[in-house]
């Protein structure tokens, strides 16, 4: 997201951190192979790489942590064609991956076992994130459209829209409601999935960008703020839509990429380093769990089976990015290259 248009410029360019890990890193490099060794039952990590804006060189890297193997462009390896321009995010439903390709205005649907294309959802403006609501329907947020698209998952077609002013970003469903972040507003929007209409808006901090559900069923929302408004972390009761806790950040913070550990009791995010906080904490941490040292942290993921931490370094947004893989205690396990501007992770 380093490109000259808002699709790339935001994800809040202050997500930078760390290189002190280089000195403690294992030097063995992953084996690079030409086709996807997707084996049933094996652990898999999929990394979406945005690529260079308007160059059409987005990709998905496939990493097998057990074998320390990586396929650098698993979509092209299995479909003999490029994925498109700016791969924003990845989602999963019923043995299919949904690859949101922002500047190509589409979602590419692939078989999760073979990574062969099995459909394309087109007719989107500038899609950001996809959420399956059920087996027949999904929602897609958008940077420019001032609406959320409704997708028929049987026909892979856009069948309607939910008006919503401003850029819509990450979204999550809890108890039949879908909660939607908006980086240009100070509201969290609530969609009734039966009527496909916004039923409520919850006042929170400015520039919400990511959200997670904890083990008590509470919803945590991360707000970046802007140059004049401080960001914050908000805990919401999704049953009542009431904000139960508001934890502000300092005025110099610009947090993004809220993530949760496997037991859903610890939050992680990026803010010039990797921060970690228990859901029972009453103040946000003042120092990072893994500190910055000369790198450009961009994407963050927590392996739900091991609590291992994966973080990407976009470097200069031109060359292939670096992935750092840490134990849950912050000890570096491996580093390896992915594609250009790696931004999102999916663990399977």
N, C-alpha and C positions, 0 to 999 in steps of 0.2 A: 504494500500500500504506500509506496513511496512515489507514485506516479503523479504527474501534474494535475490530474483531475481529482475531485473529492473521493472517488472510489478508492484511490490509493493513498491520498495524502493523510487520511485521518488514522484510524485504528490507533490513533493517538500516538503520534510519532515519537512521543517520549518514552516508549517502551524499549529502553536500552538496558543492557547490563553485561557484565562479567567476563573475565577471561582468566582470573586467577586459577581456574580449574585446569588450565593447560598443563601446569606443572605437576598436577597430581593425576593426569589422565593416562589411561592405558594407551599405548601407542599402536596397538594392532588395529588395522583398518578393516572395515567390513569388506567381504567379498562382493564385487560388483558383477552381476549377471545380466543376461540379455532378455530373459523372459521370466514371467511371474512364477515363482515356486510356491504357489498357494496350496498348502497341504491341509486337508481337513484335520481340525483339532490342534493345529500349530498356532502359536501366538503370532499375531500380525499387528504391525503399526503402519497406518497409512498417513502420509504427510502431503497436504495440498501445498503446491508451490505456485504462487501467483504468476510468476514470470515477469517480463517487461511489458508495461502497458503499450498496447497497440502492436506488439510484436507477434502475438499469437503463439507464444512459447510457454504457456502454462503447462503444468504437469502434476502427476501424483507419484510420489516415491513410496515404494513398498519395502518395509524393513522387517526382517525376521530376527528378533532379539536372541532367540535360542541358538540360531545358526550364525548370527552376526553377518547376515547377507542383506544386500539391498538391490532392488531394481530401481533405477533412477527415473524411469518414465514408464510406469506399468500400463498406462492407458495406450500409449503409442506402441508399446511392445506387443500388445494383444489386439490392437485394432488397425495397425498400419496407417494411422493418421494422427495429427496433432489434436490435443484436447480442445484448444481454443485460447482465448485471450482473458487472462486473469481468473484463475481458479480460486474463488473466494472461500469456500467451505465445503464440508462433506457431511452427509447424513446417511442413515441406514434404516431400511425397513424390508422385512420379508425376503432376505437373501439378495437384496439389491442395494447398491450404493447410489446416492443422488449427489452428483458433483455439480455444484453451483458455479457456473462460469460467467462471471459478472459482465465483462465488456463484450462477450459474445452473445449476451442476452438470452441465455439458455440454461437448462439443467440437463446434464448428460446422465442417463440412467444406465448402470452397468451391472452385470451379474457379479455378485460378490465372490463367487468361487473361481471364475475365469477372468474377470474384468473385461469381458466382451460387452460391447455396447448392445443394449436391448431396447433403446428408446431415447427420444429427446423431447424435452418440454421446451417449446419455443414460445415466442410472443411475449417475452418478459422484457422489461426496460433495462434495469440495472440491478439484477437480483443479488441478494446478500446471503440470506440463510433460509433453509428449507426445514419445515417441521411437519412430519406426518401426524395428522390428527387422528386418523384411523386407517384401516386398510384401503379405504376408497378415496380419501381426501387429504390434501396437504395445504399448508400455507407457505407463502414465499414473501419475505420482506424485501424492501427495495430502497435504493438510495434516492432516486429522483421522482418516483411515480406518485407520491402522496396517496398511496393505497397499498394494501396487501393483496397479493393474488391468491385466488382459490384454485387449486389444481385437482383435476380428476385423475387419480392414480391408475385407473384402468385404461383410460385412453391417452394418458400423458398429455393432457391439454388443459389450458387455462379456461375455466368455466365461469369465473366471476371475480369480483373485487370487493374489498372492505375498505372504504375511505378512511385514511388516517394521515393527517397533515404532517409533513416533514419526513425525514429519513428514518426508516424503521430498520432495526438491527437484529440482535439475537432475540429469540423467543422460546418460551417453555410452556408446556401444558401440565396443569395440576388440577385434579378433580373436575375435569370437564371444562376448565377455563384455560385460555391461552393468554399469557402475559407477554407483552411486547415492549422492548426498549426503544428509545428514540434519542439519538445523539444531538438533536436540535431542540429538545424540549426539556421541561422539568416534570414530565409526567411519565408514569408507567401505564400503558393501555391494557385493558382487559377485554378479551373477545369471548362472547358466548358462542361456543362451537355448534350449538343447535340452530342458531339463527344466522350465524356468520355476520354478526354485527358487534361493534364496540359497545359494551354494556357499562363500562366505568373507566375512569382515569384516576390514578393514584398520584398525589403530589409527593414527589421525591426530589432529589438533587438534580442539577442540570447535567445533561449529556450522559444518560444511561447507555451502557454499551454491552453488558453481559450479566447473566443471572444464573443461579444454581439453587437447587432444593436441598435442604439439610435432612438429617435423620429424623427430625421431629416434624417434617412436613412444612417447615417454614421456608419462605422464599427470600434469598439474598440477592440484592441488586447493586451493581457497582456503577457509580457515576463519576465521570472524569472531571466535570466542571469545565471552566475555561480560564482565560487570562485574568478575569475579574471575579469569578465565582469558584470557590473551593469545591472539590469533589467530595464524595462521601460513600459510605457503605450502609445499605438500608436492609433491615430485616422486616419482612411483611408476613402477616397472617393471610394466607391465600383464601381461607374460608370467609373472612370478613373484609378483606382488602384494607386492613388497618396496618399502618406502619408501627411496629412495636419497638423498634430500636433504630437510632440514627447515629452513625459514627462518622464524624467529619475527618477529612484529611487536611494536611497543611496546604497553604495557598500555592505552594510550589509543586504539589503533587499532580500527576496526570495518569491515574491508574487505568489499566485495561486488562482484558483476558481473565476474568474471574473463573476459577476452576475449583473443584472439590475433590477430596481424597476418596478412597474406596469405601470408607465407613461413614462418609458424609458428615464428618464432624470437624473437618479442618478445611479452611479456605486458603486458596493461593491466588496471587495475581502478580502482574508485572507493573513496575513503576521505577525504572532505573535500577532494576534488580528484581529478584524473586522474593515476594513477601509471603508470609504464612501466618495464619491466625486461627485460633480455636473459635468455634461458633459460640462458646460461652464467654468469650472475652468482652470487656466493656469499653475498651479503647483499641484503636488500631495500632499496630506495632510502629515504632519509630525508626527501626533499622531493618534492613532486608535480611531474610534467611540465607540467601545466597547473594553476595554483594556484586556490584558492577565493577568491572576492571577492563575497560577498553573495548568492549564489544557492543553490538546493537541487538539486544533481545527484542524479538518480534512476535513469536508464537509460543504458546504454553499448553502442555497437556500432562495429565496425571494418569498413569496406567491403573485402571480400576482393579486389576488382579494382583499387582505388586506394590502399588503406591510409588513406583519409580517416577521420576520427574523428567519430562522431555521439554527442552526449551530450544528455540531456534535463534540463530544469529543471522540476520539479513545482510550483515557486513555493509556493502555499499549499494545494495539493491540491483546490482548489475551482474556480479558473478554469482556462482552457486553458493547458497547459504550453508551454514554449519549447524548440525544438531548436537546438543549436549544431552547425554543421558545420565541421570544421577540416581543414586539410591535415595530412599526416603529421608535418610539422615544428612543428605547433602554431599555425599562422597561421589565423585565423578566415576562413572563406569566406562563410558565410551564417548568418542566424538566421531562424527562422520558427516559427509557432504550429502545434501539433498539437492533440490532444484533451486531456481532463482526465487528469492523472497518466500521461504517456507513460512506459512502462517497458521495452519490448522492441523490438528491431529485427530485420528480416529483409531481406537484400540479394539481389536477383535480377537 
